Every structure is written in C-alpha cells, then in structure tokens.
Amino acid sequence: MRRIALPASLVLNLFLIAVIGGHLLRGNFTRLAAPPAGVPGRALANAMARLAPQDAAAFRRSLERDAPRFAPARQQLAERGAELARRVSAERFDPEATSQALAAWTASWDHFMASFDGPLVDALSQVSPEGRRKLMLAAQQDREQKLGPAVP
C-alpha cells in the first residue's frame, strides 16, 4: 500500500498545484474589479473591490504605470504554469518532466514576485491609511477562512 500511496500523493499534489496556479493566472474578473492589464489575478481584483473608489483608482493607476516592470515575468509565469498543467494532465505521466516543469514554475513564481513586489508597494503607498487597514483585515479574514484561525 505504501508503494502506491506516495506516488499517488505526489501526483495529486502536483495536479492541485497546477489547478490552483491555473486559477490564479486565469484572470476571470468582473469588469469593475478587474486589475490593470498585465496584473495577476483574483487577489488584486478582490483587493481593489474592497477599496473606496478613489483608493482603487489610485492603486490601479500605479500598477498600470509600473506594469512594464513585471509584465514579462508574469508572462513567463503563465507559460510555465501552462507547461506544468500540460505535464500533469498528460496521457502518459512523466514524473521527471513534471518535476522539471514544477521547478521551472516555482522559479518563475519567485522571479515574478521579485519583479512585482516594488510596484505593489508603490501602489499600496497610493492608498489611504484606512484603505490599507481594510486590505490587511480582509487578507487576515480570507486567510482564516481558508486555513482557520492562527495559532498563537
């Protein structure tokens, strides 16, 4: 049983990573809350939807202005995510190729975050203190909803 459980667990985990990554990169946002072109995902769309209109507009303008700083890394992340999904869902599963695709996706995620953190901090600097507090409270609530309350 153990000979089957570990490989099955690995395959399931890789599949779930690909699915989650695909959802993060999918970009299905409502028109009002959609992040600027080239900006990733649902998390930013949700953040902008929670901000007052003037804060959301300032946040959006800042990210749009800085999009050239992180757009190539976002594109690379999307490409690596698509390759990982292709490897995980292949008819003939190749663990080595899937492992390499996962490593490439992880590296591209790190590269994206390194290129996005500055523009994100700049965008947050354009939001009012009340708006930033709202964002932090919403992030904490989302995290608790997904993972349960933090253990002290």
N, CA, C and O atoms as a GROMACS GRO file, in nm:
protein
  608
    1MET      N    1   0.081  -0.120   0.000
    1MET     CA    2   0.000   0.000   0.000
    1MET      C    3   0.087   0.127   0.000
    1MET      O    4   0.054   0.224  -0.067
    2ARG      N    5   0.198   0.126   0.076
    2ARG     CA    6   0.285   0.242   0.082
    2ARG      C    7   0.350   0.271  -0.052
    2ARG      O    8   0.380   0.386  -0.083
    3ARG      N    9   0.373   0.167  -0.132
    3ARG     CA   10   0.434   0.184  -0.263
    3ARG      C   11   0.342   0.262  -0.356
    3ARG      O   12   0.389   0.329  -0.448
    4ILE      N   13   0.214   0.253  -0.334
    4ILE     CA   14   0.117   0.324  -0.417
    4ILE      C   15   0.083   0.460  -0.358
    4ILE      O   16   0.061   0.555  -0.432
    5ALA      N   17   0.078   0.471  -0.226
    5ALA     CA   18   0.033   0.593  -0.160
    5ALA      C   19   0.124   0.712  -0.189
    5ALA      O   20   0.075   0.820  -0.221
    6LEU      N   21   0.255   0.695  -0.180
    6LEU     CA   22   0.346   0.806  -0.203
    6LEU      C   23   0.338   0.859  -0.346
    6LEU      O   24   0.321   0.980  -0.365
    7PRO      N   25   0.350   0.774  -0.449
    7PRO     CA   26   0.336   0.827  -0.585
    7PRO      C   27   0.198   0.889  -0.610
    7PRO      O   28   0.187   0.992  -0.678
    8ALA      N   29   0.093   0.827  -0.557
    8ALA     CA   30  -0.042   0.882  -0.576
    8ALA      C   31  -0.053   1.019  -0.509
    8ALA      O   32  -0.113   1.110  -0.566
    9SER      N   33   0.003   1.032  -0.391
    9SER     CA   34   0.002   1.160  -0.321
    9SER      C   35   0.078   1.266  -0.398
    9SER      O   36   0.034   1.380  -0.410
   10LEU      N   37   0.195   1.229  -0.451
   10LEU     CA   38   0.275   1.322  -0.529
   10LEU      C   39   0.199   1.370  -0.653
   10LEU      O   40   0.195   1.489  -0.682
   11VAL      N   41   0.139   1.278  -0.724
   11VAL     CA   42   0.063   1.313  -0.844
   11VAL      C   43  -0.054   1.404  -0.808
   11VAL      O   44  -0.078   1.504  -0.876
   12LEU      N   45  -0.126   1.371  -0.702
   12LEU     CA   46  -0.239   1.454  -0.661
   12LEU      C   47  -0.192   1.594  -0.621
   12LEU      O   48  -0.255   1.692  -0.659
   13ASN      N   49  -0.084   1.603  -0.548
   13ASN     CA   50  -0.032   1.734  -0.508
   13ASN      C   51   0.010   1.817  -0.629
   13ASN      O   52  -0.019   1.936  -0.635
   14LEU      N   53   0.078   1.756  -0.723
   14LEU     CA   54   0.118   1.828  -0.844
   14LEU      C   55  -0.003   1.874  -0.923
   14LEU      O   56  -0.006   1.986  -0.975
   15PHE      N   57  -0.102   1.788  -0.932
   15PHE     CA   58  -0.224   1.825  -1.002
   15PHE      C   59  -0.290   1.944  -0.934
   15PHE      O   60  -0.331   2.039  -1.001
   16LEU      N   61  -0.300   1.941  -0.802
   16LEU     CA   62  -0.363   2.051  -0.730
   16LEU      C   63  -0.284   2.180  -0.745
   16LEU      O   64  -0.343   2.288  -0.755
   17ILE      N   65  -0.152   2.172  -0.746
   17ILE     CA   66  -0.070   2.291  -0.768
   17ILE      C   67  -0.099   2.349  -0.906
   17ILE      O   68  -0.114   2.470  -0.920
   18ALA      N   69  -0.108   2.263  -1.006
   18ALA     CA   70  -0.136   2.311  -1.142
   18ALA      C   71  -0.275   2.374  -1.150
   18ALA      O   72  -0.293   2.477  -1.214
   19VAL      N   73  -0.372   2.311  -1.086
   19VAL     CA   74  -0.508   2.365  -1.089
   19VAL      C   75  -0.513   2.500  -1.019
   19VAL      O   76  -0.570   2.596  -1.072
   20ILE      N   77  -0.453   2.508  -0.902
   20ILE     CA   78  -0.452   2.634  -0.828
   20ILE      C   79  -0.377   2.742  -0.906
   20ILE      O   80  -0.423   2.856  -0.917
   21GLY      N   81  -0.261   2.706  -0.960
   21GLY     CA   82  -0.186   2.802  -1.041
   21GLY      C   83  -0.266   2.850  -1.161
   21GLY      O   84  -0.264   2.968  -1.195
   22GLY      N   85  -0.337   2.757  -1.225
   22GLY     CA   86  -0.421   2.795  -1.338
   22GLY      C   87  -0.530   2.892  -1.299
   22GLY      O   88  -0.559   2.987  -1.372
   23HIS      N   89  -0.591   2.869  -1.183
   23HIS     CA   90  -0.695   2.960  -1.137
   23HIS      C   91  -0.638   3.097  -1.103
   23HIS      O   92  -0.702   3.199  -1.129
   24LEU      N   93  -0.519   3.100  -1.045
   24LEU     CA   94  -0.457   3.228  -1.013
   24LEU      C   95  -0.425   3.308  -1.138
   24LEU      O   96  -0.433   3.431  -1.138
   25LEU      N   97  -0.389   3.239  -1.243
   25LEU     CA   98  -0.348   3.308  -1.366
   25LEU      C   99  -0.460   3.326  -1.466
   25LEU      O  100  -0.444   3.395  -1.566
   26ARG      N  101  -0.574   3.264  -1.440
   26ARG     CA  102  -0.683   3.266  -1.536
   26ARG      C  103  -0.732   3.405  -1.568
   26ARG      O  104  -0.754   3.438  -1.684
   27GLY      N  105  -0.749   3.489  -1.466
   27GLY     CA  106  -0.786   3.627  -1.490
   27GLY      C  107  -0.932   3.648  -1.524
   27GLY      O  108  -0.963   3.738  -1.603
   28ASN      N  109  -1.022   3.570  -1.470
   28ASN     CA  110  -1.165   3.595  -1.491
   28ASN      C  111  -1.213   3.690  -1.383
   28ASN      O  112  -1.247   3.648  -1.273
   29PHE      N  113  -1.217   3.818  -1.415
   29PHE     CA  114  -1.255   3.919  -1.318
   29PHE      C  115  -1.379   3.991  -1.366
   29PHE      O  116  -1.409   3.996  -1.486
   30THR      N  117  -1.450   4.047  -1.271
   30THR     CA  118  -1.560   4.134  -1.312
   30THR      C  119  -1.500   4.259  -1.371
   30THR      O  120  -1.386   4.294  -1.340
   31ARG      N  121  -1.576   4.328  -1.456
   31ARG     CA  122  -1.522   4.444  -1.526
   31ARG      C  123  -1.480   4.553  -1.429
   31ARG      O  124  -1.374   4.614  -1.447
   32LEU      N  125  -1.560   4.579  -1.327
   32LEU     CA  126  -1.528   4.685  -1.232
   32LEU      C  127  -1.406   4.653  -1.147
   32LEU      O  128  -1.325   4.741  -1.119
   33ALA      N  129  -1.394   4.530  -1.105
   33ALA     CA  130  -1.287   4.496  -1.011
   33ALA      C  131  -1.163   4.441  -1.081
   33ALA      O  132  -1.066   4.403  -1.015
   34ALA      N  133  -1.165   4.435  -1.213
   34ALA     CA  134  -1.053   4.376  -1.285
   34ALA      C  135  -0.926   4.456  -1.262
   34ALA      O  136  -0.927   4.578  -1.269
   35PRO      N  137  -0.816   4.385  -1.235
   35PRO     CA  138  -0.690   4.456  -1.222
   35PRO      C  139  -0.645   4.510  -1.357
   35PRO      O  140  -0.696   4.467  -1.460
   36PRO      N  141  -0.550   4.602  -1.357
   36PRO     CA  142  -0.500   4.655  -1.482
   36PRO      C  143  -0.440   4.545  -1.569
   36PRO      O  144  -0.402   4.439  -1.519
   37ALA      N  145  -0.432   4.571  -1.697
   37ALA     CA  146  -0.376   4.473  -1.790
   37ALA      C  147  -0.236   4.434  -1.744
   37ALA      O  148  -0.155   4.518  -1.708
   38GLY      N  149  -0.210   4.304  -1.747
   38GLY     CA  150  -0.079   4.254  -1.709
   38GLY      C  151  -0.063   4.228  -1.560
   38GLY      O  152   0.038   4.172  -1.517
   39VAL      N  153  -0.162   4.266  -1.480
   39VAL     CA  154  -0.154   4.245  -1.335
   39VAL      C  155  -0.222   4.114  -1.302
   39VAL      O  156  -0.332   4.087  -1.352
   40PRO      N  157  -0.160   4.031  -1.219
   40PRO     CA  158  -0.215   3.899  -1.191
   40PRO      C  159  -0.336   3.906  -1.100
   40PRO      O  160  -0.348   3.994  -1.015
   41GLY      N  161  -0.414   3.821  -1.119
   41GLY     CA  162  -0.518   3.758  -1.051
   41GLY      C  163  -0.624   3.816  -0.965
   41GLY      O  164  -0.645   3.936  -0.947
   42ARG      N  165  -0.688   3.718  -0.915
   42ARG     CA  166  -0.808   3.737  -0.836
   42ARG      C  167  -0.780   3.812  -0.707
   42ARG      O  168  -0.864   3.892  -0.664
   43ALA      N  169  -0.666   3.791  -0.645
   43ALA     CA  170  -0.635   3.857  -0.518
   43ALA      C  171  -0.636   4.009  -0.535
   43ALA      O  172  -0.691   4.080  -0.451
   44LEU      N  173  -0.576   4.059  -0.644
   44LEU     CA  174  -0.576   4.204  -0.665
   44LEU      C  175  -0.714   4.254  -0.704
   44LEU      O  176  -0.753   4.365  -0.666
   45ALA      N  177  -0.788   4.175  -0.778
   45ALA     CA  178  -0.925   4.214  -0.812
   45ALA      C  179  -1.008   4.227  -0.685
   45ALA      O  180  -1.084   4.322  -0.668
   46ASN      N  181  -0.993   4.130  -0.595
   46ASN     CA  182  -1.065   4.136  -0.468
   46ASN      C  183  -1.020   4.255  -0.385
   46ASN      O  184  -1.102   4.322  -0.322
   47ALA      N  185  -0.891   4.281  -0.385
   47ALA     CA  186  -0.839   4.395  -0.308
   47ALA      C  187  -0.898   4.525  -0.360
   47ALA      O  188  -0.945   4.608  -0.281
   48MET      N  189  -0.897   4.544  -0.492
   48MET     CA  190  -0.950   4.668  -0.548
   48MET      C  191  -1.099   4.683  -0.524
   48MET      O  192  -1.149   4.794  -0.507
   49ALA      N  193  -1.171   4.571  -0.522
   49ALA     CA  194  -1.315   4.576  -0.498
   49ALA      C  195  -1.346   4.620  -0.355
   49ALA      O  196  -1.454   4.673  -0.328
   50ARG      N  197  -1.254   4.599  -0.264
   50ARG     CA  198  -1.276   4.634  -0.123
   50ARG      C  199  -1.237   4.777  -0.090
   50ARG      O  200  -1.270   4.829   0.016
   51LEU      N  201  -1.167   4.841  -0.180
   51LEU     CA  202  -1.121   4.977  -0.156
   51LEU      C  203  -1.227   5.078  -0.194
   51LEU      O  204  -1.314   5.052  -0.278
   52ALA      N  205  -1.219   5.194  -0.131
   52ALA     CA  206  -1.303   5.307  -0.171
   52ALA      C  207  -1.268   5.341  -0.316
   52ALA      O  208  -1.155   5.317  -0.359
   53PRO      N  209  -1.361   5.397  -0.392
   53PRO     CA  210  -1.334   5.425  -0.534
   53PRO      C  211  -1.207   5.506  -0.560
   53PRO      O  212  -1.132   5.474  -0.653
   54GLN      N  213  -1.181   5.608  -0.479
   54GLN     CA  214  -1.060   5.690  -0.503
   54GLN      C  215  -0.933   5.610  -0.474
   54GLN      O  216  -0.833   5.628  -0.543
   55ASP      N  217  -0.935   5.524  -0.372
   55ASP     CA  218  -0.819   5.440  -0.342
   55ASP      C  219  -0.799   5.335  -0.452
   55ASP      O  220  -0.686   5.311  -0.495
   56ALA      N  221  -0.907   5.274  -0.496
   56ALA     CA  222  -0.897   5.174  -0.602
   56ALA      C  223  -0.841   5.235  -0.729
   56ALA      O  224  -0.758   5.174  -0.797
   57ALA      N  225  -0.886   5.356  -0.762
   57ALA     CA  226  -0.837   5.423  -0.883
   57ALA      C  227  -0.688   5.455  -0.872
   57ALA      O  228  -0.614   5.436  -0.968
   58ALA      N  229  -0.643   5.502  -0.756
   58ALA     CA  230  -0.502   5.534  -0.737
   58ALA      C  231  -0.417   5.407  -0.741
   58ALA      O  232  -0.308   5.406  -0.799
   59PHE      N  233  -0.466   5.302  -0.680
   59PHE     CA  234  -0.397   5.173  -0.680
   59PHE      C  235  -0.382   5.122  -0.823
   59PHE      O  236  -0.274   5.077  -0.863
   60ARG      N  237  -0.493   5.129  -0.900
   60ARG     CA  238  -0.493   5.084  -1.038
   60ARG      C  239  -0.395   5.165  -1.123
   60ARG      O  240  -0.316   5.108  -1.199
   61ARG      N  241  -0.400   5.296  -1.110
   61ARG     CA  242  -0.310   5.382  -1.190
   61ARG      C  243  -0.164   5.349  -1.162
   61ARG      O  244  -0.082   5.343  -1.255
   62SER      N  245  -0.130   5.328  -1.036
   62SER     CA  246   0.007   5.296  -1.001
   62SER      C  247   0.051   5.164  -1.064
   62SER      O  248   0.161   5.155  -1.120
   63LEU      N  249  -0.034   5.063  -1.055
   63LEU     CA  250   0.002   4.933  -1.114
   63LEU      C  251   0.009   4.940  -1.266
   63LEU      O  252   0.096   4.878  -1.328
   64GLU      N  253  -0.081   5.014  -1.327
   64GLU     CA  254  -0.077   5.030  -1.473
   64GLU      C  255   0.052   5.099  -1.516
   64GLU      O  256   0.115   5.060  -1.615
   65ARG      N  257   0.091   5.200  -1.440
   65ARG     CA  258   0.215   5.273  -1.473
   65ARG      C  259   0.337   5.181  -1.463
   65ARG      O  260   0.429   5.191  -1.544
   66ASP      N  261   0.336   5.092  -1.363
   66ASP     CA  262   0.452   5.005  -1.339
   66ASP      C  263   0.443   4.870  -1.408
   66ASP      O  264   0.534   4.788  -1.393
   67ALA      N  265   0.337   4.843  -1.482
   67ALA     CA  266   0.319   4.712  -1.545
   67ALA      C  267   0.440   4.668  -1.629
   67ALA      O  268   0.473   4.549  -1.628
   68PRO      N  269   0.507   4.757  -1.702
   68PRO     CA  270   0.623   4.712  -1.778
   68PRO      C  271   0.735   4.652  -1.692
   68PRO      O  272   0.818   4.578  -1.743
   69ARG      N  273   0.736   4.683  -1.564
   69ARG     CA  274   0.839   4.630  -1.475
   69ARG      C  275   0.818   4.482  -1.444
   69ARG      O  276   0.914   4.411  -1.414
   70PHE      N  277   0.693   4.435  -1.449
   70PHE     CA  278   0.667   4.296  -1.410
   70PHE      C  279   0.593   4.215  -1.516
   70PHE      O  280   0.578   4.094  -1.500
   71ALA      N  281   0.547   4.277  -1.623
   71ALA     CA  282   0.470   4.205  -1.725
   71ALA      C  283   0.548   4.089  -1.788
   71ALA      O  284   0.489   3.983  -1.807
   72PRO      N  285   0.677   4.104  -1.821
   72PRO     CA  286   0.748   3.988  -1.878
   72PRO      C  287   0.755   3.870  -1.781
   72PRO      O  288   0.744   3.754  -1.822
   73ALA      N  289   0.774   3.898  -1.653
   73ALA     CA  290   0.780   3.790  -1.554
   73ALA      C  291   0.644   3.724  -1.539
   73ALA      O  292   0.635   3.603  -1.519
   74ARG      N  293   0.536   3.803  -1.548
   74ARG     CA  294   0.402   3.746  -1.540
   74ARG      C  295   0.376   3.655  -1.660
   74ARG      O  296   0.317   3.548  -1.646
   75GLN      N  297   0.420   3.697  -1.776
   75GLN     CA  298   0.403   3.616  -1.898
   75GLN      C  299   0.479   3.485  -1.885
   75GLN      O  300   0.427   3.378  -1.919
   76GLN      N  301   0.601   3.492  -1.835
   76GLN     CA  302   0.680   3.372  -1.815
   76GLN      C  303   0.612   3.280  -1.714
   76GLN      O  304   0.610   3.158  -1.734
   77LEU      N  305   0.557   3.335  -1.608
   77LEU     CA  306   0.486   3.255  -1.508
   77LEU      C  307   0.367   3.185  -1.570
   77LEU      O  308   0.343   3.067  -1.542
   78ALA      N  309   0.292   3.254  -1.653
   78ALA     CA  310   0.178   3.193  -1.720
   78ALA      C  311   0.223   3.079  -1.812
   78ALA      O  312   0.160   2.974  -1.816
   79GLU      N  313   0.330   3.101  -1.885
   79GLU     CA  314   0.381   2.997  -1.976
   79GLU      C  315   0.427   2.874  -1.898
   79GLU      O  316   0.397   2.761  -1.936
   80ARG      N  317   0.500   2.896  -1.790
   80ARG     CA  318   0.548   2.784  -1.709
   80ARG      C  319   0.432   2.712  -1.640
   80ARG      O  320   0.436   2.590  -1.624
   81GLY      N  321   0.330   2.786  -1.601
   81GLY     CA  322   0.211   2.724  -1.542
   81GLY      C  323   0.137   2.638  -1.642
   81GLY      O  324   0.088   2.530  -1.608
   82ALA      N  325   0.129   2.686  -1.765
   82ALA     CA  326   0.063   2.608  -1.870
   82ALA      C  327   0.142   2.479  -1.899
   82ALA      O  328   0.083   2.373  -1.920
   83GLU      N  329   0.274   2.489  -1.899
   83GLU     CA  330   0.356   2.370  -1.922
   83GLU      C  331   0.339   2.271  -1.807
   83GLU      O  332   0.330   2.150  -1.830
   84LEU      N  333   0.335   2.320  -1.685
   84LEU     CA  334   0.314   2.232  -1.571
   84LEU      C  335   0.178   2.163  -1.581
   84LEU      O  336   0.167   2.042  -1.558
   85ALA      N  337   0.075   2.237  -1.615
   85ALA     CA  338  -0.058   2.178  -1.630
   85ALA      C  339  -0.058   2.073  -1.740
   85ALA      O  340  -0.122   1.968  -1.727
   86ARG      N  341   0.012   2.101  -1.850
   86ARG     CA  342   0.021   2.005  -1.960
   86ARG      C  343   0.090   1.877  -1.913
   86ARG      O  344   0.046   1.767  -1.947
   87ARG      N  345   0.196   1.891  -1.838
   87ARG     CA  346   0.270   1.773  -1.789
   87ARG      C  347   0.186   1.691  -1.692
   87ARG      O  348   0.185   1.568  -1.698
   88VAL      N  349   0.117   1.759  -1.603
   88VAL     CA  350   0.036   1.688  -1.503
   88VAL      C  351  -0.081   1.614  -1.568
   88VAL      O  352  -0.116   1.504  -1.526
   89SER      N  353  -0.139   1.673  -1.671
   89SER     CA  354  -0.258   1.613  -1.732
   89SER      C  355  -0.226   1.526  -1.854
   89SER      O  356  -0.317   1.480  -1.923
   90ALA      N  357  -0.098   1.503  -1.882
   90ALA     CA  358  -0.059   1.423  -1.998
   90ALA      C  359  -0.110   1.280  -1.986
   90ALA      O  360  -0.119   1.225  -1.876
   91GLU      N  361  -0.145   1.221  -2.098
   91GLU     CA  362  -0.191   1.082  -2.101
   91GLU      C  363  -0.087   0.989  -2.039
   91GLU      O  364  -0.119   0.903  -1.957
   92ARG      N  365   0.038   1.009  -2.080
   92ARG     CA  366   0.147   0.929  -2.023
   92ARG      C  367   0.222   1.020  -1.926
   92ARG      O  368   0.301   1.104  -1.968
   93PHE      N  369   0.197   1.002  -1.800
   93PHE     CA  370   0.258   1.086  -1.696
   93PHE      C  371   0.407   1.056  -1.686
   93PHE      O  372   0.447   0.941  -1.672
   94ASP      N  373   0.487   1.162  -1.693
   94ASP     CA  374   0.632   1.151  -1.683
   94ASP      C  375   0.676   1.225  -1.556
   94ASP      O  376   0.681   1.348  -1.556
   95PRO      N  377   0.706   1.152  -1.449
   95PRO     CA  378   0.742   1.218  -1.323
   95PRO      C  379   0.862   1.312  -1.334
   95PRO      O  380   0.862   1.420  -1.274
   96GLU      N  381   0.963   1.274  -1.411
   96GLU     CA  382   1.082   1.358  -1.424
   96GLU      C  383   1.048   1.490  -1.496
   96GLU      O  384   1.087   1.598  -1.451
   97ALA      N  385   0.975   1.479  -1.607
   97ALA     CA  386   0.937   1.600  -1.681
   97ALA      C  387   0.844   1.688  -1.596
   97ALA      O  388   0.853   1.811  -1.601
   98THR      N  389   0.757   1.626  -1.520
   98THR     CA  390   0.666   1.701  -1.434
   98THR      C  391   0.744   1.770  -1.324
   98THR      O  392   0.716   1.886  -1.290
   99SER      N  393   0.840   1.701  -1.267
   99SER     CA  394   0.925   1.761  -1.164
   99SER      C  395   1.001   1.881  -1.219
   99SER      O  396   1.013   1.984  -1.153
  100GLN      N  397   1.054   1.868  -1.341
  100GLN     CA  398   1.126   1.980  -1.404
  100GLN      C  399   1.031   2.096  -1.432
  100GLN      O  400   1.068   2.212  -1.413
  101ALA      N  401   0.910   2.066  -1.478
  101ALA     CA  402   0.811   2.172  -1.504
  101ALA      C  403   0.772   2.243  -1.375
  101ALA      O  404   0.756   2.365  -1.373
  102LEU      N  405   0.757   2.167  -1.268
  102LEU     CA  406   0.724   2.227  -1.138
  102LEU      C  407   0.838   2.316  -1.090
  102LEU      O  408   0.814   2.425  -1.038
  103ALA      N  409   0.962   2.270  -1.105
  103ALA     CA  410   1.077   2.351  -1.065
  103ALA      C  411   1.084   2.479  -1.147
  103ALA      O  412   1.116   2.586  -1.094
  104ALA      N  413   1.055   2.470  -1.276
  104ALA     CA  414   1.056   2.589  -1.362
  104ALA      C  415   0.945   2.685  -1.322
  104ALA      O  416   0.966   2.806  -1.321
  105TRP      N  417   0.827   2.631  -1.289
  105TRP     CA  418   0.715   2.716  -1.246
  105TRP      C  419   0.749   2.784  -1.115
  105TRP      O  420   0.720   2.903  -1.097
  106THR      N  421   0.810   2.711  -1.021
  106THR     CA  422   0.847   2.768  -0.892
  106THR      C  423   0.948   2.881  -0.912
  106THR      O  424   0.937   2.986  -0.850
  107ALA      N  425   1.047   2.858  -0.997
  107ALA     CA  426   1.148   2.962  -1.024
  107ALA      C  427   1.084   3.084  -1.089
  107ALA      O  428   1.120   3.197  -1.057
  108SER      N  429   0.988   3.061  -1.180
  108SER     CA  430   0.923   3.176  -1.245
  108SER      C  431   0.833   3.250  -1.146
  108SER      O  432   0.817   3.372  -1.157
  109TRP      N  433   0.774   3.179  -1.049
  109TRP     CA  434   0.695   3.245  -0.945
  109TRP      C  435   0.787   3.336  -0.861
  109TRP      O  436   0.752   3.451  -0.834
  110ASP      N  437   0.902   3.284  -0.822
  110ASP     CA  438   0.997   3.363  -0.744
  110ASP      C  439   1.041   3.487  -0.824
  110ASP      O  440   1.049   3.597  -0.769
  111HIS      N  441   1.070   3.468  -0.952
  111HIS     CA  442   1.110   3.580  -1.038
  111HIS      C  443   0.998   3.682  -1.050
  111HIS      O  444   1.022   3.802  -1.042
  112PHE      N  445   0.876   3.634  -1.069
  112PHE     CA  446   0.762   3.727  -1.078
  112PHE      C  447   0.748   3.807  -0.950
  112PHE      O  448   0.736   3.930  -0.954
  113MET      N  449   0.751   3.739  -0.836
  113MET     CA  450   0.733   3.810  -0.709
  113MET      C  451   0.844   3.912  -0.688
  113MET      O  452   0.818   4.021  -0.637
  114ALA      N  453   0.966   3.879  -0.727
  114ALA     CA  454   1.077   3.974  -0.714
  114ALA      C  455   1.053   4.098  -0.801
  114ALA      O  456   1.092   4.209  -0.763
  115SER      N  457   0.991   4.080  -0.917
  115SER     CA  458   0.967   4.195  -1.005
  115SER      C  459   0.838   4.269  -0.970
  115SER      O  460   0.820   4.384  -1.010
  116PHE      N  461   0.748   4.205  -0.895
  116PHE     CA  462   0.619   4.264  -0.863
  116PHE      C  463   0.616   4.332  -0.727
  116PHE      O  464   0.532   4.418  -0.704
  117ASP      N  465   0.706   4.295  -0.636
  117ASP     CA  466   0.695   4.349  -0.501
  117ASP      C  467   0.713   4.501  -0.496
  117ASP      O  468   0.642   4.568  -0.422
  118GLY      N  469   0.806   4.555  -0.573
  118GLY     CA  470   0.824   4.701  -0.576
  118GLY      C  471   0.700   4.774  -0.626
  118GLY      O  472   0.652   4.866  -0.560
  119PRO      N  473   0.648   4.736  -0.744
  119PRO     CA  474   0.525   4.801  -0.792
  119PRO      C  475   0.407   4.784  -0.696
  119PRO      O  476   0.325   4.875  -0.682
  120LEU      N  477   0.398   4.670  -0.629
  120LEU     CA  478   0.289   4.651  -0.534
  120LEU      C  479   0.303   4.746  -0.415
  120LEU      O  480   0.205   4.807  -0.372
  121VAL      N  481   0.424   4.759  -0.362
  121VAL     CA  482   0.446   4.852  -0.251
  121VAL      C  483   0.419   4.995  -0.296
  121VAL      O  484   0.359   5.073  -0.222
  122ASP      N  485   0.462   5.030  -0.417
  122ASP     CA  486   0.434   5.164  -0.470
  122ASP      C  487   0.283   5.188  -0.481
  122ASP      O  488   0.234   5.296  -0.446
  123ALA      N  489   0.210   5.088  -0.528
  123ALA     CA  490   0.064   5.101  -0.540
  123ALA      C  491   0.000   5.116  -0.403
  123ALA      O  492  -0.091   5.197  -0.384
  124LEU      N  493   0.046   5.038  -0.307
  124LEU     CA  494  -0.009   5.049  -0.171
  124LEU      C  495   0.019   5.186  -0.110
  124LEU      O  496  -0.060   5.235  -0.029
  125SER      N  497   0.129   5.248  -0.150
  125SER     CA  498   0.161   5.381  -0.096
  125SER      C  499   0.061   5.486  -0.145
  125SER      O  500   0.053   5.595  -0.088
  126GLN      N  501  -0.014   5.454  -0.250
  126GLN     CA  502  -0.113   5.546  -0.304
  126GLN      C  503  -0.250   5.530  -0.237
  126GLN      O  504  -0.342   5.607  -0.264
  127VAL      N  505  -0.263   5.430  -0.152
  127VAL     CA  506  -0.390   5.401  -0.084
  127VAL      C  507  -0.390   5.469   0.052
  127VAL      O  508  -0.287   5.478   0.118
  128SER      N  509  -0.507   5.517   0.092
  128SER     CA  510  -0.520   5.583   0.222
  128SER      C  511  -0.490   5.486   0.336
  128SER      O  512  -0.501   5.365   0.319
  129PRO      N  513  -0.453   5.540   0.452
  129PRO     CA  514  -0.430   5.451   0.567
  129PRO      C  515  -0.553   5.365   0.598
  129PRO      O  516  -0.538   5.246   0.630
  130GLU      N  517  -0.672   5.422   0.589
  130GLU     CA  518  -0.794   5.344   0.613
  130GLU      C  519  -0.807   5.231   0.510
  130GLU      O  520  -0.845   5.119   0.546
  131GLY      N  521  -0.776   5.259   0.386
  131GLY     CA  522  -0.782   5.157   0.281
  131GLY      C  523  -0.681   5.045   0.305
  131GLY      O  524  -0.714   4.928   0.287
  132ARG      N  525  -0.559   5.081   0.346
  132ARG     CA  526  -0.459   4.978   0.376
  132ARG      C  527  -0.501   4.892   0.495
  132ARG      O  528  -0.480   4.771   0.495
  133ARG      N  529  -0.562   4.955   0.597
  133ARG     CA  530  -0.611   4.876   0.711
  133ARG      C  531  -0.721   4.780   0.666
  133ARG      O  532  -0.726   4.665   0.711
  134LYS      N  533  -0.810   4.827   0.578
  134LYS     CA  534  -0.916   4.740   0.524
  134LYS      C  535  -0.856   4.621   0.450
  134LYS      O  536  -0.901   4.507   0.467
  135LEU      N  537  -0.755   4.647   0.371
  135LEU     CA  538  -0.691   4.539   0.296
  135LEU      C  539  -0.628   4.436   0.390
  135LEU      O  540  -0.640   4.316   0.366
  136MET      N  541  -0.562   4.483   0.494
  136MET     CA  542  -0.498   4.390   0.587
  136MET      C  543  -0.602   4.309   0.664
  136MET      O  544  -0.582   4.189   0.686
  137LEU      N  545  -0.711   4.372   0.705
  137LEU     CA  546  -0.817   4.300   0.774
  137LEU      C  547  -0.881   4.197   0.681
  137LEU      O  548  -0.906   4.083   0.722
  138ALA      N  549  -0.906   4.236   0.557
  138ALA     CA  550  -0.965   4.143   0.460
  138ALA      C  551  -0.871   4.026   0.433
  138ALA      O  552  -0.916   3.912   0.422
  139ALA      N  553  -0.741   4.053   0.422
  139ALA     CA  554  -0.643   3.946   0.399
  139ALA      C  555  -0.642   3.849   0.518
  139ALA      O  556  -0.636   3.728   0.499
  140GLN      N  557  -0.647   3.903   0.638
  140GLN     CA  558  -0.650   3.817   0.757
  140GLN      C  559  -0.777   3.732   0.759
  140GLN      O  560  -0.771   3.613   0.790
  141GLN      N  561  -0.890   3.793   0.727
  141GLN     CA  562  -1.016   3.718   0.725
  141GLN      C  563  -1.014   3.609   0.617
  141GLN      O  564  -1.060   3.498   0.641
  142ASP      N  565  -0.963   3.641   0.501
  142ASP     CA  566  -0.953   3.541   0.393
  142ASP      C  567  -0.864   3.426   0.435
  142ASP      O  568  -0.897   3.309   0.412
  143ARG      N  569  -0.751   3.458   0.495
  143ARG     CA  570  -0.657   3.355   0.539
  143ARG      C  571  -0.722   3.265   0.645
  143ARG      O  572  -0.708   3.143   0.639
  144GLU      N  573  -0.792   3.325   0.741
  144GLU     CA  574  -0.858   3.247   0.844
  144GLU      C  575  -0.970   3.161   0.787
  144GLU      O  576  -0.992   3.048   0.833
  145GLN      N  577  -1.040   3.213   0.688
  145GLN     CA  578  -1.148   3.137   0.625
  145GLN      C  579  -1.090   3.014   0.553
  145GLN      O  580  -1.150   2.906   0.556
  146LYS      N  581  -0.976   3.030   0.491
  146LYS     CA  582  -0.915   2.920   0.417
  146LYS      C  583  -0.839   2.824   0.508
  146LYS      O  584  -0.845   2.702   0.488
  147LEU      N  585  -0.768   2.878   0.608
  147LEU     CA  586  -0.677   2.795   0.688
  147LEU      C  587  -0.720   2.778   0.832
  147LEU      O  588  -0.662   2.696   0.904
  148GLY      N  589  -0.820   2.852   0.876
  148GLY     CA  590  -0.858   2.851   1.016
  148GLY      C  591  -0.783   2.959   1.091
  148GLY      O  592  -0.688   3.016   1.037
  149PRO      N  593  -0.824   2.988   1.214
  149PRO     CA  594  -0.758   3.095   1.290
  149PRO      C  595  -0.611   3.061   1.317
  149PRO      O  596  -0.573   2.945   1.333
  150ALA      N  597  -0.531   3.165   1.323
  150ALA     CA  598  -0.388   3.147   1.352
  150ALA      C  599  -0.372   3.099   1.495
  150ALA      O  600  -0.444   3.142   1.585
  151VAL      N  601  -0.278   3.010   1.515
  151VAL     CA  602  -0.249   2.959   1.647
  151VAL      C  603  -0.147   3.050   1.713
  151VAL      O  604  -0.041   3.075   1.655
  152PRO      N  605  -0.177   3.102   1.834
  152PRO     CA  606  -0.083   3.197   1.898
  152PRO      C  607   0.047   3.133   1.936
  152PRO      O  608   0.135   3.200   1.990
   0.00000   0.00000   0.00000
